[in-house]
Amino acid sequence: MSNNTTFGSEGNITVPEQESNVPCGPPPGWTGPPPPGVYANAANSLMKIIPPIIILVGTFGNTLTVIVLFRQMRKLSSTAMFLLALAFSDNLFLFNAPLRRWIIAVWNEDIRHRSEIGCKFSVYLTYTSSQFSSWTLVAVTVERLVSVVWPHRVRLDCTPRISCIFITVIFLIVFGLNTHIFYGFGQSSLPVYIGQGFCEPIYEGYRTFWTKTYAWIDFTVVYAVPFGILAVANSVIVYYLRKTNAERERMSDRSNTTETKMVTIMLVLLSIVFFLCLTPVSIYFIYLPYWAEDNFQWLCINVYEYIRLSEITHFVFVITNLLGYVNASFNFVLYIISGSKYRSEIKALLLCRPSAKAGVFGGSSSSSQRRTIYSSVSTVRAYRGKSQTDVGMEGDGDQKGECECPPLGSANHI
């Protein structure tokens, strides 16, 4: 990006005055920017209307999830622990990014401009909460992968205690990764911001790092790597569930498969929403510095074209960011759609009834999963016993009751 570009760290655009630190300025007779165009008006209207809806719906849904899970604190499964952390993280994000953008659209007031420390914390919490949510979703999906592919490991590896350890590790890594924001952000006097760098990179070297390097780091941490893991993990989960269900149907065993199926469907839906909501905004911030360079070339040729292109850039910024905000507010809708226990627990909460005995997303220590495993093992034993009897009846007397089957603990026992 050119040192004279007027794009801020979020794509905010201003028209420079005729100063020595810019290659050119407004044309002769310039009296100020023209009235906002169609794209500018549309972007402003969307930012006034959509964010409060997203904030209200998301805060209500995430808070409802927290209350439902707290009512079952003694019965929380490892999956529920991850989803509880996800609800807190999503609420933290909603009260940073979309709330700030809405205040700017309605009152033309940026809370990051109130103080330098407020600027630093606002930027810091926005990036850390979004990254933490992404990796919490990865963790709960990997936990489900372990429970499906290696069900005999559930009692050891998929417990609330283990999930708390993983949540803590994710928290420390993500929040530590972004501490550089406290060093590099504040009230900037760099010429590139032409006196309007109230919450921008302070140093030229850090500005280059932020716009060119950290944009890729954030893209990798918040989207690229999590999406790759989610895609692979969900594909394996779906494959193993189909394979297991087919074998259970062949053995006439349908016990305790509904809960596993519902939780899996919910996680797959969460991953799909993650992809649909975060793909556009992730690509936008990667492409923004190069888009800004192309737009800036018009400043010295036709300032009105520069303003029009800048309004289009900001309109795309608004659309992609609104989609990203939806990702933090839509989870509880997926819980309602895919979870009968979640719906029943909400009904019990509204009617002031006690919480159900079974956990919303599986019982503590994955007891329901253990029952499924034990039931499957018993069914396999019975099935093999029948097979052994059939072989003995068809073969010699010396071979009666003998069958060369793999041991029950082998990888093929389900």
C-alpha positions in Angstrom: 0.0 0.0 0.0 1.2 3.4 -0.8 2.4 5.5 2.1 -0.1 8.2 1.1 -3.2 5.9 1.0 -6.1 7.3 3.0 -7.6 3.9 4.0 -7.6 3.3 7.8 -7.2 -0.1 9.4 -10.9 -1.0 8.8 -11.4 0.5 5.4 -12.5 4.0 6.5 -11.8 6.5 3.7 -11.1 10.2 3.8 -10.3 12.7 1.1 -6.9 14.5 1.8 -6.6 18.3 1.8 -3.8 19.9 -0.3 -0.8 19.3 1.8 2.9 18.7 1.2 2.7 15.0 2.3 0.3 13.9 -0.4 1.1 13.8 -4.2 -2.1 15.7 -5.2 -5.2 17.1 -3.7 -8.7 18.2 -4.7 -9.2 19.9 -8.1 -9.5 23.7 -8.4 -12.8 25.0 -7.1 -13.2 22.2 -4.7 -15.8 23.0 -2.1 -16.0 19.7 -0.4 -17.1 16.1 -1.0 -20.3 15.6 -3.0 -23.4 14.3 -1.3 -23.3 10.6 -0.3 -24.1 8.3 -3.2 -26.3 5.2 -3.4 -23.7 2.9 -1.9 -22.9 5.2 1.0 -26.6 5.7 1.9 -27.2 2.0 1.7 -24.2 1.2 3.9 -25.3 3.7 6.5 -28.9 2.5 6.5 -27.8 -1.1 6.9 -25.5 -0.2 9.8 -28.3 1.6 11.5 -30.9 -1.2 11.2 -29.1 -4.6 11.2 -26.6 -4.5 14.1 -29.1 -3.9 16.9 -31.2 -6.8 15.6 -28.1 -9.0 15.6 -27.0 -7.8 19.0 -30.4 -8.3 20.6 -31.0 -11.8 19.1 -27.5 -12.9 19.7 -27.3 -11.7 23.3 -30.7 -13.2 24.1 -29.8 -16.5 22.6 -26.3 -16.8 24.0 -27.5 -15.7 27.5 -30.3 -18.3 27.3 -27.8 -21.0 26.4 -25.7 -19.9 29.4 -28.7 -20.1 31.8 -29.8 -23.5 30.4 -26.3 -24.9 30.9 -25.8 -23.4 34.3 -29.1 -25.1 35.4 -27.4 -28.4 34.6 -24.0 -27.5 36.0 -23.5 -30.9 37.7 -24.5 -32.7 34.5 -22.4 -30.8 32.0 -20.7 -32.9 29.4 -17.4 -31.9 27.7 -19.4 -30.8 24.7 -21.6 -28.5 26.9 -18.5 -27.0 28.4 -17.2 -25.9 25.0 -20.5 -24.5 24.0 -20.7 -22.6 27.2 -17.4 -21.0 26.5 -18.5 -20.3 22.9 -21.6 -18.4 24.2 -19.5 -16.2 26.5 -17.0 -15.4 23.7 -19.8 -14.6 21.2 -21.4 -12.2 23.6 -18.0 -10.5 24.1 -17.7 -10.1 20.4 -21.2 -8.7 19.9 -20.6 -6.0 22.5 -17.5 -4.9 20.7 -17.6 -4.9 16.9 -21.3 -4.6 15.9 -22.2 -2.3 18.8 -19.4 0.0 18.0 -20.3 0.1 14.3 -24.0 0.8 15.1 -23.0 3.8 17.4 -20.9 5.2 14.7 -23.7 4.9 12.2 -26.4 6.5 14.5 -24.4 9.1 16.4 -21.2 9.5 14.4 -19.3 8.7 17.6 -16.5 6.1 17.8 -16.0 4.8 21.3 -12.4 4.0 20.3 -11.7 7.7 20.1 -12.7 8.4 23.7 -9.4 7.3 25.1 -6.2 5.6 24.0 -6.6 2.7 26.4 -10.2 2.2 25.3 -8.9 2.1 21.7 -6.4 -0.6 22.5 -8.9 -2.8 24.5 -11.6 -2.4 21.9 -9.3 -3.6 19.0 -7.8 -6.3 21.2 -11.1 -7.8 22.4 -12.6 -7.7 18.9 -9.8 -9.8 17.4 -9.3 -12.1 20.4 -13.0 -13.0 20.9 -13.5 -13.8 17.2 -10.4 -16.0 17.2 -11.3 -17.7 20.5 -14.8 -18.5 19.1 -13.3 -20.1 16.0 -11.0 -22.4 18.0 -13.6 -23.3 20.5 -15.8 -24.5 17.7 -12.7 -26.5 16.4 -12.2 -28.0 19.9 -15.8 -29.2 20.3 -15.8 -30.7 16.8 -12.5 -32.5 17.5 -14.1 -33.8 20.8 -17.0 -35.1 18.8 -14.6 -36.7 16.3 -12.9 -38.6 19.1 -16.2 -39.8 20.6 -17.3 -41.1 17.2 -14.1 -42.6 15.8 -12.6 -43.8 19.1 -15.6 -44.4 21.4 -13.6 -46.5 23.9 -11.5 -43.3 24.6 -14.6 -41.3 25.7 -14.2 -41.9 29.4 -10.6 -40.8 29.4 -10.4 -38.0 26.8 -13.9 -36.5 26.6 -14.5 -35.2 30.1 -15.5 -31.8 31.5 -12.1 -31.5 33.2 -10.2 -32.1 29.9 -12.5 -29.6 28.1 -11.7 -27.0 30.7 -8.0 -27.5 30.2 -8.4 -27.1 26.4 -10.5 -24.0 26.9 -7.8 -22.5 29.1 -5.0 -23.3 26.6 -7.0 -21.8 23.7 -7.7 -18.7 25.9 -4.0 -18.2 26.8 -2.7 -18.7 23.2 -5.3 -16.5 21.5 -5.1 -13.7 24.1 -1.3 -13.9 24.1 -1.1 -13.8 20.3 -2.8 -10.4 20.1 -0.9 -8.5 22.9 1.0 -6.6 20.3 -2.1 -4.5 19.8 -1.4 -2.8 23.1 2.0 -1.8 21.7 1.1 -0.7 18.2 -2.4 0.9 18.4 -3.3 4.4 19.7 -3.6 8.0 18.5 -1.5 8.0 15.4 0.3 11.0 14.0 1.4 9.2 10.8 0.9 11.3 7.6 -1.1 8.5 6.0 -4.0 9.2 8.4 -4.0 13.0 7.6 -4.8 14.0 11.2 -7.6 11.5 11.7 -5.6 8.5 13.1 -7.4 8.5 16.5 -7.2 4.7 16.8 -4.7 3.4 14.2 -1.2 1.9 14.1 1.2 4.4 15.8 4.4 3.4 14.0 5.1 3.1 10.3 6.7 -0.3 10.7 3.7 -1.5 12.7 1.3 -0.1 10.2 3.0 -2.2 7.5 2.9 -5.2 9.7 -0.8 -4.7 10.6 -2.0 -4.2 7.0 0.1 -6.7 5.2 1.3 -9.3 7.7 -1.2 -9.4 10.5 -4.1 -9.5 8.0 -2.8 -12.9 6.9 -2.1 -14.0 10.4 -5.7 -13.2 11.5 -7.0 -14.8 8.3 -5.1 -18.0 9.1 -6.1 -18.1 12.8 -9.7 -17.1 12.7 -10.7 -18.7 9.4 -8.3 -20.7 7.2 -6.9 -23.3 9.7 -10.2 -23.7 11.7 -12.2 -24.2 8.5 -9.7 -26.8 7.2 -9.9 -28.7 10.5 -13.7 -28.4 10.6 -14.1 -29.6 7.0 -11.9 -32.7 7.6 -13.3 -33.5 11.0 -17.0 -33.2 10.0 -16.4 -35.3 6.9 -14.8 -38.1 9.0 -17.6 -37.9 11.6 -20.3 -38.2 9.0 -18.5 -41.1 7.3 -18.1 -43.0 10.6 -21.6 -42.4 11.7 -23.0 -43.7 8.4 -20.8 -46.7 8.7 -21.7 -47.4 12.3 -25.4 -46.9 11.8 -25.3 -49.4 8.9 -23.6 -52.0 11.1 -26.1 -51.4 13.9 -29.0 -51.8 11.6 -27.5 -55.1 10.3 -27.2 -56.2 14.0 -30.7 -54.8 14.9 -29.2 -52.5 17.4 -30.7 -48.9 17.5 -30.0 -48.0 21.1 -28.8 -44.5 22.0 -28.0 -43.4 18.5 -30.5 -40.5 18.4 -28.6 -38.3 20.8 -25.2 -38.8 19.1 -26.9 -38.0 15.7 -28.5 -34.8 17.0 -25.4 -33.4 18.5 -23.4 -34.3 15.4 -26.0 -32.6 13.1 -25.8 -29.5 15.4 -22.0 -29.3 15.1 -22.1 -29.8 11.3 -24.7 -26.9 11.0 -22.4 -24.7 13.2 -19.5 -25.4 10.8 -21.7 -24.6 7.8 -22.8 -21.3 9.3 -19.1 -20.6 10.2 -18.1 -21.0 6.6 -21.0 -19.0 5.1 -20.5 -16.1 7.5 -16.8 -15.7 7.8 -15.6 -16.5 4.3 -16.7 -13.1 2.8 -15.3 -10.9 5.6 -12.0 -12.9 5.8 -11.4 -12.5 2.0 -12.4 -8.8 2.2 -9.7 -7.9 4.8 -7.1 -9.9 2.9 -7.9 -8.0 -0.3 -8.5 -4.6 1.2 -4.9 -3.2 1.1 -4.6 -4.1 -2.6 -8.0 -2.7 -3.4 -7.1 0.5 -1.6 -4.0 0.9 -3.8 -6.1 0.6 -6.9 -8.7 3.1 -5.6 -6.0 5.6 -4.5 -4.7 5.8 -8.1 -7.8 7.7 -9.0 -7.3 10.4 -6.4 -5.0 12.4 -8.7 -7.0 11.6 -11.9 -10.6 12.0 -10.9 -11.4 12.7 -7.2 -15.1 12.1 -7.8 -14.4 8.6 -9.1 -12.1 8.0 -6.2 -15.0 8.9 -3.8 -17.4 6.6 -5.7 -15.0 3.7 -5.5 -14.3 4.4 -1.9 -18.1 4.3 -1.2 -18.3 0.9 -3.0 -15.4 -0.4 -0.8 -17.1 0.7 2.3 -20.4 -0.9 1.2 -18.7 -4.2 0.7 -17.1 -3.7 4.1 -20.5 -3.3 5.7 -22.1 -6.3 3.9 -19.2 -8.7 4.8 -19.0 -7.5 8.4 -22.7 -7.9 9.0 -22.5 -11.5 7.8 -19.6 -12.0 10.2 -21.7 -10.6 13.0 -24.4 -13.2 12.3 -21.9 -16.0 13.1 -21.8 -14.8 16.7 -25.6 -14.6 17.1 -27.0 -17.6 15.3 -25.8 -20.5 17.3 -28.7 -20.9 19.7 -31.1 -21.1 16.7 -29.2 -24.1 15.5 -29.4 -25.6 19.0 -33.2 -25.2 18.9 -33.5 -26.7 15.4 -31.3 -29.7 16.0 -31.7 -30.4 19.8 -35.0 -31.7 21.3 -33.4 -31.7 24.7 -32.4 -28.1 24.3 -36.0 -27.2 23.4 -37.4 -29.2 26.3 -35.0 -27.5 28.7 -36.0 -24.0 27.5 -39.6 -25.0 28.0 -38.8 -26.1 31.5 -37.0 -22.9 32.2 -39.9 -20.7 31.0 -42.4 -22.8 33.0 -40.2 -22.7 36.1 -39.8 -26.5 36.2 -36.7 -28.3 37.4 -34.0 -29.2 35.0 -34.2 -32.6 33.3 -32.0 -35.4 34.6 -30.2 -35.9 31.3 -27.7 -33.3 30.1 -28.7 -31.1 27.1 -25.6 -32.0 25.1 -25.0 -35.4 26.7 -24.5 -36.2 30.4 -21.5 -35.5 32.6 -18.5 -37.7 31.8 -20.4 -38.7 28.6 -22.4 -41.3 30.4 -24.9 -41.6 27.6 -22.0 -42.3 25.2 -20.7 -45.0 27.6 -24.1 -46.6 27.6 -24.1 -46.6 23.8 -20.7 -48.2 23.7 -21.6 -50.9 26.3 -24.8 -51.6 24.4 -23.0 -51.9 21.1 -20.4 -54.2 22.7 -23.2 -56.4 24.1 -24.9 -56.5 20.8 -21.6 -57.4 19.0 -21.0 -60.2 21.5 -24.5 -61.6 21.1 -24.2 -61.4 17.3 -20.8 -63.1 17.3 -22.1 -65.8 19.7 -24.9 -66.5 17.3 -22.3 -66.6 14.4 -20.1 -69.0 16.4 -23.1 -71.4 17.1 -24.0 -71.3 13.4 -20.4 -72.2 12.4 -20.3 -75.0 14.9 -23.5 -76.5 13.6 -22.3 -76.4 10.1 -18.7 -77.7 10.7 -17.1 -80.7 12.4 -17.7 -81.5 16.0 -14.1 -80.5 16.9 -14.7 -77.0 15.6 -18.0 -76.4 17.3 -18.3 -73.0 18.9 -15.0 -71.8 17.3 -14.8 -68.8 15.0 -11.8 -66.9 13.8 -13.1 -63.4 14.6 -11.1 -60.4 15.5 -10.8 -59.7 19.2 -13.5 -57.5 20.6 -11.1 -54.7 21.4 -9.8 -54.4 17.8 -10.6 -51.5 15.5 -13.3 -53.5 13.7 -15.4 -54.2 16.7 -18.1 -51.6 15.8 
